[in-house]
Amino acid sequence: MLVNFFHGLKDAGVPVTTRELLDLLQAMKQNLAFADIDAFYNLSRAVLVKDEKYYDRFDRAFGLHFRELEGLDDVIEALIPDDWLRSEFIKQLSDEEKEKIESLGGLEKLIETFKERLEEQKKKHKGGSKWIGTEGTSPFGNDGYNPEGIRIGGESKNKRAVKVWDRRDFKNYDDAVELGTRNIKIALRRLRKFARTGSADELDLDDTISSTARNAGLLDIKMVPERHNAVKVLLFLDVGGSMDPHVKVCEELFSAARTEFKHLEYFYFHNFLYESVWQNNIRRHNQRTATLDLMHKYGHDYKVVIVGDASMSPYEIVQPGGSVEHWNEEAGELWLRRLRETYSKCVWLNPVPKDEWQYTQSIGITNQLMEGQMFPLTLGGLEDAMGALVK
């Protein structure tokens, strides 16, 4: 059974290896998961999954594999001895509940009756004492009460159930999901280089202890500047037009970047980079910064992150005068080349799903100009982009 489970994990995209499967088998031999399916779940996840971004894929594969077994008896026979499971289950019940659990003929009868009711029931049911539903006294459902019951979904108010289905606590961790502020911060932390700068306003505990000891026990407090991420970032954000559907994720990225990077400079552009950019969208037409000036102002040690869907007419990239807002004397591709020549660490983040890039010619042109350093704006894509910036 574990071999099939192993293959199910690989099919779900969890990068497990034979070595990890053997480790799990060894752990089972050592009784690290003993007569408890929840303990087996926690043990197998700890052994087989090496990165939290795969937790949700593991949960789905785990649920799919064990749900497909014909019944609880299959799990007991394949994984947990019957007497072990019964012993652990009985420990959780009061004397009164031990008597009530026999009211349906025991555990086997409970499972059998549950399957019969599931096949017979044709609609949603609320309340009552027979059908699978909510807020009733039927042995099957949730939010009700029956001590010998099976909970189906929801959250238990009475904390008693023989089986709980489909609890996925890590569905926001998957590296293929669209980003949220929390996930963005986690990904950005790959781009770190700490240094102590500024005034000495943070207690240095180790040095204080050492200095006090050298000072015959007289307290000698030592302070140091606070540690900050010393990485310097230039952030360019495409605004307006086709970027309107991506405003939320760009706002989250901007918010996370301002939190993670002390040295962050940001500018806006529309569709493509040209001879000038701006910092205030309200005054974009009369308060602009020359692109050449900012390349002279900010040193070559800055990391450049460009965020845009790169979806436009190809002429906006390759032709002088191609901009839809003004007459650009030089083509956008020339300005992007200059930027990349000035800053060796430069990536482009694209909110358009990667499998759709092939349908937009301008995305292909931009990716070629970036020499393949374009990444999708997902957790996995952002992690890859941060990895490219630290190489």
Buried (B, 14 or more C-beta within 10 A) or exposed (E): EBEEBBBBBEEBBBEBEEEBBEBBEEBBEEEBBBBBBEBBBEBBBEBBBEEEBBBBBBBBBBBBBBEEBEEBEEBBEEBBEEEBBBEBBEEEBEEEEEEBBEEBEEBEEBBBBBEEBEEEBEEEBEBBEBBBBBBBEBBBBBBBEBBBBBBBEEEBEEEBBBBBBEEEEBEBBBBBBBBBBEBBBBBBEBBEEEEEEEEEEEEBEEBBEEBBEEEEEEEBEBEEBEEBBBBBBBBBBBBBEBBEEBEEBBEBBBEBBEBBBBBBBBBBBBBBBBBBBBEEEEEBEEEBBEBEEBBEEBEEEBBBBBBBBBBBEBBBBBBEEBBEBEEBEEBBBBBBEBBBEBBEBBBBBBBBEBEEBEEBEBBBBBBEBBEEBBBBBBBBBBBBBBBBBEE
